[in-house]
Amino acid sequence: MNTSIAGKSVTFDNRYLHVELTDGRVISTPMNWYPELLNASVKALGEYRFICQGTGIEWESLDYHLSIESMLVGQIQQVAA
C-alpha cells in the first residue's frame, strides 16, 4: 500500500464508517462489514487511534484493527470462527 494514503479522522453513523484521509478524500464502508464495530458503544467507537503510519485504525478496548487499504479495495473483514 502507498504509505502516503493515511487516515486523518474517523466518524460513523448508523450505516457507515467514514475515514477522512490526509489527502482530503473521505472513504465510507458499511458498518455491517465490521460486526465488532457495529455492536460497539458510541463511546468505544470514538476511542480509536491510527497505527502503522496512519494506514490502520485500532480500537484497543475492542481489540479490533482495520486496514484502510481493505476499505479502499472493498474487502469485508472476516471474523474467525
PyMOL Python script that loads the backbone (N, CA, C, O; Angstrom):
from pymol import cmd

cmd.read_pdbstr("""\
ATOM      1  N   MET A   1       0.841  -1.181   0.000  1.00  0.00           N
ATOM      2  CA  MET A   1       0.000   0.000   0.000  1.00  0.00           C
ATOM      3  C   MET A   1       0.879   1.234   0.000  1.00  0.00           C
ATOM      4  O   MET A   1       1.945   1.249   0.615  1.00  0.00           O
ATOM      5  N   ASN A   2       0.437   2.248  -0.679  1.00  0.00           N
ATOM      6  CA  ASN A   2       1.130   3.532  -0.704  1.00  0.00           C
ATOM      7  C   ASN A   2       1.008   4.166   0.680  1.00  0.00           C
ATOM      8  O   ASN A   2      -0.098   4.474   1.123  1.00  0.00           O
ATOM      9  N   THR A   3       2.126   4.362   1.358  1.00  0.00           N
ATOM     10  CA  THR A   3       2.070   4.895   2.722  1.00  0.00           C
ATOM     11  C   THR A   3       1.682   6.357   2.766  1.00  0.00           C
ATOM     12  O   THR A   3       1.472   6.897   3.852  1.00  0.00           O
ATOM     13  N   SER A   4       1.577   7.029   1.599  1.00  0.00           N
ATOM     14  CA  SER A   4       1.092   8.402   1.612  1.00  0.00           C
ATOM     15  C   SER A   4      -0.419   8.440   1.820  1.00  0.00           C
ATOM     16  O   SER A   4      -0.977   9.503   2.090  1.00  0.00           O
ATOM     17  N   ILE A   5      -1.094   7.281   1.695  1.00  0.00           N
ATOM     18  CA  ILE A   5      -2.522   7.188   1.969  1.00  0.00           C
ATOM     19  C   ILE A   5      -2.671   6.856   3.445  1.00  0.00           C
ATOM     20  O   ILE A   5      -2.456   5.723   3.874  1.00  0.00           O
ATOM     21  N   ALA A   6      -3.041   7.864   4.202  1.00  0.00           N
ATOM     22  CA  ALA A   6      -3.125   7.689   5.651  1.00  0.00           C
ATOM     23  C   ALA A   6      -4.389   8.354   6.180  1.00  0.00           C
ATOM     24  O   ALA A   6      -4.895   9.315   5.602  1.00  0.00           O
ATOM     25  N   GLY A   7      -4.880   7.827   7.278  1.00  0.00           N
ATOM     26  CA  GLY A   7      -6.083   8.358   7.891  1.00  0.00           C
ATOM     27  C   GLY A   7      -5.830   9.621   8.682  1.00  0.00           C
ATOM     28  O   GLY A   7      -4.758   9.814   9.257  1.00  0.00           O
ATOM     29  N   LYS A   8      -6.838  10.478   8.701  1.00  0.00           N
ATOM     30  CA  LYS A   8      -6.785  11.725   9.455  1.00  0.00           C
ATOM     31  C   LYS A   8      -7.834  11.744  10.571  1.00  0.00           C
ATOM     32  O   LYS A   8      -7.561  12.194  11.684  1.00  0.00           O
ATOM     33  N   SER A   9      -9.040  11.249  10.258  1.00  0.00           N
ATOM     34  CA  SER A   9     -10.092  11.200  11.274  1.00  0.00           C
ATOM     35  C   SER A   9     -11.090  10.108  10.924  1.00  0.00           C
ATOM     36  O   SER A   9     -11.186   9.676   9.775  1.00  0.00           O
ATOM     37  N   VAL A  10     -11.828   9.671  11.934  1.00  0.00           N
ATOM     38  CA  VAL A  10     -12.838   8.624  11.781  1.00  0.00           C
ATOM     39  C   VAL A  10     -14.157   9.149  12.336  1.00  0.00           C
ATOM     40  O   VAL A  10     -14.210   9.702  13.435  1.00  0.00           O
ATOM     41  N   THR A  11     -15.215   8.968  11.559  1.00  0.00           N
ATOM     42  CA  THR A  11     -16.565   9.251  12.036  1.00  0.00           C
ATOM     43  C   THR A  11     -17.446   8.086  11.608  1.00  0.00           C
ATOM     44  O   THR A  11     -17.031   7.240  10.815  1.00  0.00           O
ATOM     45  N   PHE A  12     -18.631   8.049  12.121  1.00  0.00           N
ATOM     46  CA  PHE A  12     -19.544   6.962  11.808  1.00  0.00           C
ATOM     47  C   PHE A  12     -20.959   7.439  12.021  1.00  0.00           C
ATOM     48  O   PHE A  12     -21.211   8.403  12.745  1.00  0.00           O
ATOM     49  N   ASP A  13     -21.876   6.746  11.377  1.00  0.00           N
ATOM     50  CA  ASP A  13     -23.292   6.980  11.611  1.00  0.00           C
ATOM     51  C   ASP A  13     -23.955   5.607  11.707  1.00  0.00           C
ATOM     52  O   ASP A  13     -23.262   4.598  11.843  1.00  0.00           O
ATOM     53  N   ASN A  14     -25.254   5.557  11.641  1.00  0.00           N
ATOM     54  CA  ASN A  14     -25.949   4.270  11.793  1.00  0.00           C
ATOM     55  C   ASN A  14     -25.611   3.271  10.696  1.00  0.00           C
ATOM     56  O   ASN A  14     -25.753   2.065  10.898  1.00  0.00           O
ATOM     57  N   ARG A  15     -25.169   3.751   9.541  1.00  0.00           N
ATOM     58  CA  ARG A  15     -24.948   2.862   8.402  1.00  0.00           C
ATOM     59  C   ARG A  15     -23.499   2.750   7.956  1.00  0.00           C
ATOM     60  O   ARG A  15     -23.100   1.703   7.445  1.00  0.00           O
ATOM     61  N   TYR A  16     -22.698   3.799   8.135  1.00  0.00           N
ATOM     62  CA  TYR A  16     -21.367   3.822   7.533  1.00  0.00           C
ATOM     63  C   TYR A  16     -20.258   4.223   8.494  1.00  0.00           C
ATOM     64  O   TYR A  16     -20.460   5.000   9.427  1.00  0.00           O
ATOM     65  N   LEU A  17     -19.088   3.670   8.235  1.00  0.00           N
ATOM     66  CA  LEU A  17     -17.841   4.095   8.858  1.00  0.00           C
ATOM     67  C   LEU A  17     -17.161   4.999   7.835  1.00  0.00           C
ATOM     68  O   LEU A  17     -16.956   4.591   6.692  1.00  0.00           O
ATOM     69  N   HIS A  18     -16.813   6.210   8.228  1.00  0.00           N
ATOM     70  CA  HIS A  18     -16.198   7.189   7.339  1.00  0.00           C
ATOM     71  C   HIS A  18     -14.778   7.469   7.831  1.00  0.00           C
ATOM     72  O   HIS A  18     -14.560   7.715   9.017  1.00  0.00           O
ATOM     73  N   VAL A  19     -13.828   7.428   6.920  1.00  0.00           N
ATOM     74  CA  VAL A  19     -12.449   7.764   7.263  1.00  0.00           C
ATOM     75  C   VAL A  19     -11.993   8.878   6.333  1.00  0.00           C
ATOM     76  O   VAL A  19     -11.977   8.720   5.113  1.00  0.00           O
ATOM     77  N   GLU A  20     -11.624  10.008   6.929  1.00  0.00           N
ATOM     78  CA  GLU A  20     -11.039  11.101   6.155  1.00  0.00           C
ATOM     79  C   GLU A  20      -9.550  10.830   6.031  1.00  0.00           C
ATOM     80  O   GLU A  20      -8.868  10.579   7.024  1.00  0.00           O
ATOM     81  N   LEU A  21      -9.054  10.883   4.805  1.00  0.00           N
ATOM     82  CA  LEU A  21      -7.637  10.657   4.549  1.00  0.00           C
ATOM     83  C   LEU A  21      -6.885  11.980   4.576  1.00  0.00           C
ATOM     84  O   LEU A  21      -7.478  13.047   4.416  1.00  0.00           O
ATOM     85  N   THR A  22      -5.592  11.902   4.778  1.00  0.00           N
ATOM     86  CA  THR A  22      -4.772  13.116   4.847  1.00  0.00           C
ATOM     87  C   THR A  22      -4.759  13.876   3.530  1.00  0.00           C
ATOM     88  O   THR A  22      -4.453  15.068   3.513  1.00  0.00           O
ATOM     89  N   ASP A  23      -5.088  13.201   2.413  1.00  0.00           N
ATOM     90  CA  ASP A  23      -5.120  13.890   1.120  1.00  0.00           C
ATOM     91  C   ASP A  23      -6.473  14.531   0.833  1.00  0.00           C
ATOM     92  O   ASP A  23      -6.679  15.076  -0.251  1.00  0.00           O
ATOM     93  N   GLY A  24      -7.403  14.472   1.798  1.00  0.00           N
ATOM     94  CA  GLY A  24      -8.692  15.141   1.667  1.00  0.00           C
ATOM     95  C   GLY A  24      -9.847  14.245   1.256  1.00  0.00           C
ATOM     96  O   GLY A  24     -11.005  14.637   1.397  1.00  0.00           O
ATOM     97  N   ARG A  25      -9.562  13.052   0.752  1.00  0.00           N
ATOM     98  CA  ARG A  25     -10.650  12.141   0.392  1.00  0.00           C
ATOM     99  C   ARG A  25     -11.313  11.593   1.646  1.00  0.00           C
ATOM    100  O   ARG A  25     -10.710  11.532   2.717  1.00  0.00           O
ATOM    101  N   VAL A  26     -12.570  11.197   1.483  1.00  0.00           N
ATOM    102  CA  VAL A  26     -13.300  10.501   2.543  1.00  0.00           C
ATOM    103  C   VAL A  26     -13.774   9.181   1.951  1.00  0.00           C
ATOM    104  O   VAL A  26     -14.418   9.156   0.902  1.00  0.00           O
ATOM    105  N   ILE A  27     -13.454   8.093   2.626  1.00  0.00           N
ATOM    106  CA  ILE A  27     -13.944   6.782   2.202  1.00  0.00           C
ATOM    107  C   ILE A  27     -14.953   6.291   3.229  1.00  0.00           C
ATOM    108  O   ILE A  27     -14.805   6.516   4.430  1.00  0.00           O
ATOM    109  N   SER A  28     -15.965   5.625   2.737  1.00  0.00           N
ATOM    110  CA  SER A  28     -17.032   5.122   3.610  1.00  0.00           C
ATOM    111  C   SER A  28     -17.317   3.681   3.259  1.00  0.00           C
ATOM    112  O   SER A  28     -17.365   3.307   2.087  1.00  0.00           O
ATOM    113  N   THR A  29     -17.504   2.881   4.280  1.00  0.00           N
ATOM    114  CA  THR A  29     -17.878   1.483   4.096  1.00  0.00           C
ATOM    115  C   THR A  29     -19.013   1.169   5.067  1.00  0.00           C
ATOM    116  O   THR A  29     -19.130   1.802   6.116  1.00  0.00           O
ATOM    117  N   PRO A  30     -19.848   0.192   4.715  1.00  0.00           N
ATOM    118  CA  PRO A  30     -20.978  -0.146   5.584  1.00  0.00           C
ATOM    119  C   PRO A  30     -20.513  -0.674   6.947  1.00  0.00           C
ATOM    120  O   PRO A  30     -19.600  -1.495   7.029  1.00  0.00           O
ATOM    121  N   MET A  31     -21.146  -0.197   7.995  1.00  0.00           N
ATOM    122  CA  MET A  31     -20.822  -0.654   9.348  1.00  0.00           C
ATOM    123  C   MET A  31     -21.058  -2.162   9.485  1.00  0.00           C
ATOM    124  O   MET A  31     -20.378  -2.821  10.271  1.00  0.00           O
ATOM    125  N   ASN A  32     -22.017  -2.715   8.727  1.00  0.00           N
ATOM    126  CA  ASN A  32     -22.290  -4.147   8.888  1.00  0.00           C
ATOM    127  C   ASN A  32     -21.166  -5.025   8.335  1.00  0.00           C
ATOM    128  O   ASN A  32     -21.212  -6.246   8.488  1.00  0.00           O
ATOM    129  N   TRP A  33     -20.165  -4.432   7.699  1.00  0.00           N
ATOM    130  CA  TRP A  33     -18.964  -5.179   7.317  1.00  0.00           C
ATOM    131  C   TRP A  33     -18.121  -5.511   8.534  1.00  0.00           C
ATOM    132  O   TRP A  33     -17.297  -6.425   8.486  1.00  0.00           O
ATOM    133  N   TYR A  34     -18.314  -4.783   9.623  1.00  0.00           N
ATOM    134  CA  TYR A  34     -17.476  -4.898  10.815  1.00  0.00           C
ATOM    135  C   TYR A  34     -18.360  -5.158  12.035  1.00  0.00           C
ATOM    136  O   TYR A  34     -18.660  -4.219  12.774  1.00  0.00           O
ATOM    137  N   PRO A  35     -18.786  -6.402  12.270  1.00  0.00           N
ATOM    138  CA  PRO A  35     -19.711  -6.698  13.370  1.00  0.00           C
ATOM    139  C   PRO A  35     -19.229  -6.199  14.730  1.00  0.00           C
ATOM    140  O   PRO A  35     -20.035  -5.749  15.545  1.00  0.00           O
ATOM    141  N   GLU A  36     -17.923  -6.275  14.981  1.00  0.00           N
ATOM    142  CA  GLU A  36     -17.401  -5.801  16.270  1.00  0.00           C
ATOM    143  C   GLU A  36     -17.660  -4.311  16.450  1.00  0.00           C
ATOM    144  O   GLU A  36     -17.961  -3.853  17.553  1.00  0.00           O
ATOM    145  N   LEU A  37     -17.541  -3.564  15.371  1.00  0.00           N
ATOM    146  CA  LEU A  37     -17.789  -2.123  15.447  1.00  0.00           C
ATOM    147  C   LEU A  37     -19.281  -1.831  15.465  1.00  0.00           C
ATOM    148  O   LEU A  37     -19.735  -0.944  16.188  1.00  0.00           O
ATOM    149  N   LEU A  38     -20.036  -2.564  14.682  1.00  0.00           N
ATOM    150  CA  LEU A  38     -21.479  -2.368  14.616  1.00  0.00           C
ATOM    151  C   LEU A  38     -22.123  -2.559  15.981  1.00  0.00           C
ATOM    152  O   LEU A  38     -23.079  -1.863  16.324  1.00  0.00           O
ATOM    153  N   ASN A  39     -21.601  -3.503  16.761  1.00  0.00           N
ATOM    154  CA  ASN A  39     -22.171  -3.811  18.072  1.00  0.00           C
ATOM    155  C   ASN A  39     -21.526  -3.045  19.222  1.00  0.00           C
ATOM    156  O   ASN A  39     -21.900  -3.237  20.378  1.00  0.00           O
ATOM    157  N   ALA A  40     -20.570  -2.186  18.919  1.00  0.00           N
ATOM    158  CA  ALA A  40     -19.858  -1.437  19.960  1.00  0.00           C
ATOM    159  C   ALA A  40     -20.632  -0.180  20.366  1.00  0.00           C
ATOM    160  O   ALA A  40     -21.483   0.313  19.626  1.00  0.00           O
ATOM    161  N   SER A  41     -20.320   0.310  21.535  1.00  0.00           N
ATOM    162  CA  SER A  41     -20.944   1.550  22.011  1.00  0.00           C
ATOM    163  C   SER A  41     -20.353   2.751  21.266  1.00  0.00           C
ATOM    164  O   SER A  41     -19.258   2.674  20.709  1.00  0.00           O
ATOM    165  N   VAL A  42     -21.080   3.835  21.268  1.00  0.00           N
ATOM    166  CA  VAL A  42     -20.600   5.078  20.657  1.00  0.00           C
ATOM    167  C   VAL A  42     -19.301   5.511  21.321  1.00  0.00           C
ATOM    168  O   VAL A  42     -18.384   5.982  20.649  1.00  0.00           O
ATOM    169  N   LYS A  43     -19.222   5.354  22.628  1.00  0.00           N
ATOM    170  CA  LYS A  43     -18.007   5.719  23.361  1.00  0.00           C
ATOM    171  C   LYS A  43     -16.819   4.897  22.871  1.00  0.00           C
ATOM    172  O   LYS A  43     -15.751   5.449  22.606  1.00  0.00           O
ATOM    173  N   ALA A  44     -16.995   3.591  22.749  1.00  0.00           N
ATOM    174  CA  ALA A  44     -15.904   2.714  22.298  1.00  0.00           C
ATOM    175  C   ALA A  44     -15.486   3.053  20.869  1.00  0.00           C
ATOM    176  O   ALA A  44     -14.296   3.041  20.556  1.00  0.00           O
ATOM    177  N   LEU A  45     -16.450   3.357  20.000  1.00  0.00           N
ATOM    178  CA  LEU A  45     -16.120   3.704  18.616  1.00  0.00           C
ATOM    179  C   LEU A  45     -15.283   4.984  18.533  1.00  0.00           C
ATOM    180  O   LEU A  45     -14.442   5.131  17.647  1.00  0.00           O
ATOM    181  N   GLY A  46     -15.522   5.885  19.447  1.00  0.00           N
ATOM    182  CA  GLY A  46     -14.780   7.148  19.451  1.00  0.00           C
ATOM    183  C   GLY A  46     -13.371   7.021  19.990  1.00  0.00           C
ATOM    184  O   GLY A  46     -12.580   7.957  19.878  1.00  0.00           O
ATOM    185  N   GLU A  47     -13.045   5.885  20.572  1.00  0.00           N
ATOM    186  CA  GLU A  47     -11.726   5.674  21.172  1.00  0.00           C
ATOM    187  C   GLU A  47     -10.832   4.877  20.224  1.00  0.00           C
ATOM    188  O   GLU A  47     -10.466   3.735  20.504  1.00  0.00           O
ATOM    189  N   TYR A  48     -10.491   5.496  19.108  1.00  0.00           N
ATOM    190  CA  TYR A  48      -9.641   4.863  18.109  1.00  0.00           C
ATOM    191  C   TYR A  48      -8.307   5.595  18.041  1.00  0.00           C
ATOM    192  O   TYR A  48      -8.162   6.704  18.555  1.00  0.00           O
ATOM    193  N   ARG A  49      -7.346   4.958  17.403  1.00  0.00           N
ATOM    194  CA  ARG A  49      -6.092   5.634  17.093  1.00  0.00           C
ATOM    195  C   ARG A  49      -5.568   5.059  15.788  1.00  0.00           C
ATOM    196  O   ARG A  49      -5.831   3.907  15.442  1.00  0.00           O
ATOM    197  N   PHE A  50      -4.825   5.882  15.080  1.00  0.00           N
ATOM    198  CA  PHE A  50      -4.204   5.417  13.842  1.00  0.00           C
ATOM    199  C   PHE A  50      -2.905   4.707  14.183  1.00  0.00           C
ATOM    200  O   PHE A  50      -2.165   5.128  15.072  1.00  0.00           O
ATOM    201  N   ILE A  51      -2.639   3.626  13.464  1.00  0.00           N
ATOM    202  CA  ILE A  51      -1.437   2.821  13.670  1.00  0.00           C
ATOM    203  C   ILE A  51      -0.755   2.614  12.312  1.00  0.00           C
ATOM    204  O   ILE A  51      -1.322   2.934  11.267  1.00  0.00           O
ATOM    205  N   CYS A  52       0.445   2.084  12.344  1.00  0.00           N
ATOM    206  CA  CYS A  52       1.178   1.738  11.112  1.00  0.00           C
ATOM    207  C   CYS A  52       1.284   2.931  10.167  1.00  0.00           C
ATOM    208  O   CYS A  52       0.900   2.850   9.000  1.00  0.00           O
ATOM    209  N   GLN A  53       1.805   4.025  10.680  1.00  0.00           N
ATOM    210  CA  GLN A  53       1.986   5.254   9.901  1.00  0.00           C
ATOM    211  C   GLN A  53       0.668   5.761   9.320  1.00  0.00           C
ATOM    212  O   GLN A  53       0.645   6.332   8.230  1.00  0.00           O
ATOM    213  N   GLY A  54      -0.428   5.551  10.047  1.00  0.00           N
ATOM    214  CA  GLY A  54      -1.731   6.047   9.629  1.00  0.00           C
ATOM    215  C   GLY A  54      -2.475   5.156   8.666  1.00  0.00           C
ATOM    216  O   GLY A  54      -3.571   5.510   8.230  1.00  0.00           O
ATOM    217  N   THR A  55      -1.914   3.998   8.315  1.00  0.00           N
ATOM    218  CA  THR A  55      -2.560   3.114   7.352  1.00  0.00           C
ATOM    219  C   THR A  55      -3.538   2.135   7.991  1.00  0.00           C
ATOM    220  O   THR A  55      -4.221   1.392   7.286  1.00  0.00           O
ATOM    221  N   GLY A  56      -3.610   2.129   9.296  1.00  0.00           N
ATOM    222  CA  GLY A  56      -4.531   1.258  10.014  1.00  0.00           C
ATOM    223  C   GLY A  56      -5.188   2.001  11.150  1.00  0.00           C
ATOM    224  O   GLY A  56      -4.714   3.050  11.587  1.00  0.00           O
ATOM    225  N   ILE A  57      -6.284   1.444  11.621  1.00  0.00           N
ATOM    226  CA  ILE A  57      -7.026   2.026  12.743  1.00  0.00           C
ATOM    227  C   ILE A  57      -7.151   0.954  13.807  1.00  0.00           C
ATOM    228  O   ILE A  57      -7.440  -0.205  13.509  1.00  0.00           O
ATOM    229  N   GLU A  58      -6.930   1.354  15.056  1.00  0.00           N
ATOM    230  CA  GLU A  58      -7.055   0.420  16.170  1.00  0.00           C
ATOM    231  C   GLU A  58      -8.082   0.941  17.169  1.00  0.00           C
ATOM    232  O   GLU A  58      -8.089   2.118  17.531  1.00  0.00           O
ATOM    233  N   TRP A  59      -8.944   0.033  17.600  1.00  0.00           N
ATOM    234  CA  TRP A  59      -9.845   0.268  18.727  1.00  0.00           C
ATOM    235  C   TRP A  59      -9.352  -0.666  19.821  1.00  0.00           C
ATOM    236  O   TRP A  59      -9.755  -1.827  19.886  1.00  0.00           O
ATOM    237  N   GLU A  60      -8.491  -0.159  20.665  1.00  0.00           N
ATOM    238  CA  GLU A  60      -7.829  -1.007  21.662  1.00  0.00           C
ATOM    239  C   GLU A  60      -8.826  -1.680  22.593  1.00  0.00           C
ATOM    240  O   GLU A  60      -8.694  -2.870  22.880  1.00  0.00           O
ATOM    241  N   SER A  61      -9.822  -0.938  23.068  1.00  0.00           N
ATOM    242  CA  SER A  61     -10.782  -1.520  24.013  1.00  0.00           C
ATOM    243  C   SER A  61     -11.617  -2.628  23.377  1.00  0.00           C
ATOM    244  O   SER A  61     -12.162  -3.476  24.083  1.00  0.00           O
ATOM    245  N   LEU A  62     -11.719  -2.625  22.049  1.00  0.00           N
ATOM    246  CA  LEU A  62     -12.466  -3.660  21.334  1.00  0.00           C
ATOM    247  C   LEU A  62     -11.557  -4.754  20.801  1.00  0.00           C
ATOM    248  O   LEU A  62     -12.031  -5.757  20.266  1.00  0.00           O
ATOM    249  N   ASP A  63     -10.240  -4.560  20.947  1.00  0.00           N
ATOM    250  CA  ASP A  63      -9.241  -5.462  20.380  1.00  0.00           C
ATOM    251  C   ASP A  63      -9.514  -5.671  18.890  1.00  0.00           C
ATOM    252  O   ASP A  63      -9.582  -6.799  18.402  1.00  0.00           O
ATOM    253  N   TYR A  64      -9.671  -4.537  18.176  1.00  0.00           N
ATOM    254  CA  TYR A  64     -10.029  -4.579  16.770  1.00  0.00           C
ATOM    255  C   TYR A  64      -9.115  -3.669  15.974  1.00  0.00           C
ATOM    256  O   TYR A  64      -8.824  -2.546  16.386  1.00  0.00           O
ATOM    257  N   HIS A  65      -8.658  -4.167  14.819  1.00  0.00           N
ATOM    258  CA  HIS A  65      -7.774  -3.425  13.924  1.00  0.00           C
ATOM    259  C   HIS A  65      -8.368  -3.448  12.521  1.00  0.00           C
ATOM    260  O   HIS A  65      -8.908  -4.462  12.078  1.00  0.00           O
ATOM    261  N   LEU A  66      -8.261  -2.320  11.832  1.00  0.00           N
ATOM    262  CA  LEU A  66      -8.818  -2.202  10.498  1.00  0.00           C
ATOM    263  C   LEU A  66      -7.795  -1.565   9.576  1.00  0.00           C
ATOM    264  O   LEU A  66      -7.212  -0.532   9.906  1.00  0.00           O
ATOM    265  N   SER A  67      -7.582  -2.163   8.447  1.00  0.00           N
ATOM    266  CA  SER A  67      -6.681  -1.644   7.427  1.00  0.00           C
ATOM    267  C   SER A  67      -7.438  -0.675   6.527  1.00  0.00           C
ATOM    268  O   SER A  67      -8.507  -1.009   6.016  1.00  0.00           O
ATOM    269  N   ILE A  68      -6.892   0.523   6.330  1.00  0.00           N
ATOM    270  CA  ILE A  68      -7.510   1.472   5.409  1.00  0.00           C
ATOM    271  C   ILE A  68      -7.460   0.918   3.988  1.00  0.00           C
ATOM    272  O   ILE A  68      -8.375   1.150   3.197  1.00  0.00           O
ATOM    273  N   GLU A  69      -6.410   0.199   3.669  1.00  0.00           N
ATOM    274  CA  GLU A  69      -6.313  -0.428   2.345  1.00  0.00           C
ATOM    275  C   GLU A  69      -7.500  -1.363   2.100  1.00  0.00           C
ATOM    276  O   GLU A  69      -8.053  -1.378   1.001  1.00  0.00           O
ATOM    277  N   SER A  70      -7.897  -2.141   3.111  1.00  0.00           N
ATOM    278  CA  SER A  70      -9.027  -3.055   2.936  1.00  0.00           C
ATOM    279  C   SER A  70     -10.319  -2.283   2.679  1.00  0.00           C
ATOM    280  O   SER A  70     -11.197  -2.763   1.961  1.00  0.00           O
ATOM    281  N   MET A  71     -10.437  -1.100   3.257  1.00  0.00           N
ATOM    282  CA  MET A  71     -11.603  -0.261   2.995  1.00  0.00           C
ATOM    283  C   MET A  71     -11.574   0.226   1.545  1.00  0.00           C
ATOM    284  O   MET A  71     -12.607   0.245   0.876  1.00  0.00           O
ATOM    285  N   LEU A  72     -10.408   0.614   1.066  1.00  0.00           N
ATOM    286  CA  LEU A  72     -10.274   1.147  -0.290  1.00  0.00           C
ATOM    287  C   LEU A  72     -10.578   0.106  -1.362  1.00  0.00           C
ATOM    288  O   LEU A  72     -11.150   0.427  -2.404  1.00  0.00           O
ATOM    289  N   VAL A  73     -10.195  -1.134  -1.102  1.00  0.00           N
ATOM    290  CA  VAL A  73     -10.426  -2.173  -2.110  1.00  0.00           C
ATOM    291  C   VAL A  73     -11.733  -2.925  -1.865  1.00  0.00           C
ATOM    292  O   VAL A  73     -12.070  -3.839  -2.618  1.00  0.00           O
ATOM    293  N   GLY A  74     -12.463  -2.553  -0.834  1.00  0.00           N
ATOM    294  CA  GLY A  74     -13.763  -3.140  -0.591  1.00  0.00           C
ATOM    295  C   GLY A  74     -13.745  -4.536  -0.023  1.00  0.00           C
ATOM    296  O   GLY A  74     -14.651  -5.324  -0.292  1.00  0.00           O
ATOM    297  N   GLN A  75     -12.730  -4.860   0.758  1.00  0.00           N
ATOM    298  CA  GLN A  75     -12.664  -6.176   1.371  1.00  0.00           C
ATOM    299  C   GLN A  75     -13.382  -6.183   2.702  1.00  0.00           C
ATOM    300  O   GLN A  75     -13.067  -5.410   3.607  1.00  0.00           O
ATOM    301  N   ILE A  76     -14.354  -7.073   2.800  1.00  0.00           N
ATOM    302  CA  ILE A  76     -15.048  -7.260   4.074  1.00  0.00           C
ATOM    303  C   ILE A  76     -14.119  -8.068   4.970  1.00  0.00           C
ATOM    304  O   ILE A  76     -13.624  -9.123   4.573  1.00  0.00           O
ATOM    305  N   GLN A  77     -13.884  -7.567   6.186  1.00  0.00           N
ATOM    306  CA  GLN A  77     -13.008  -8.290   7.099  1.00  0.00           C
ATOM    307  C   GLN A  77     -13.791  -9.432   7.713  1.00  0.00           C
ATOM    308  O   GLN A  77     -14.851  -9.228   8.305  1.00  0.00           O
ATOM    309  N   GLN A  78     -13.259 -10.634   7.566  1.00  0.00           N
ATOM    310  CA  GLN A  78     -13.915 -11.831   8.071  1.00  0.00           C
ATOM    311  C   GLN A  78     -13.527 -12.064   9.526  1.00  0.00           C
ATOM    312  O   GLN A  78     -12.388 -11.832   9.932  1.00  0.00           O
ATOM    313  N   VAL A  79     -14.495 -12.522  10.289  1.00  0.00           N
ATOM    314  CA  VAL A  79     -14.277 -12.865  11.681  1.00  0.00           C
ATOM    315  C   VAL A  79     -13.978 -14.343  11.751  1.00  0.00           C
ATOM    316  O   VAL A  79     -14.725 -15.156  11.206  1.00  0.00           O
ATOM    317  N   ALA A  80     -12.893 -14.701  12.415  1.00  0.00           N
ATOM    318  CA  ALA A  80     -12.550 -16.121  12.551  1.00  0.00           C
ATOM    319  C   ALA A  80     -13.556 -16.805  13.458  1.00  0.00           C
ATOM    320  O   ALA A  80     -13.946 -16.260  14.490  1.00  0.00           O
ATOM    321  N   ALA A  81     -13.969 -17.990  13.073  1.00  0.00           N
ATOM    322  CA  ALA A  81     -14.948 -18.739  13.865  1.00  0.00           C
ATOM    323  C   ALA A  81     -14.275 -19.496  14.985  1.00  0.00           C
ATOM    324  O   ALA A  81     -14.946 -20.183  15.755  1.00  0.00           O
TER     325      ALA A  81
END
""", "prot")
cmd.dss("prot")
cmd.show_as("cartoon", "prot")
cmd.util.cbc("prot")
cmd.orient("prot")
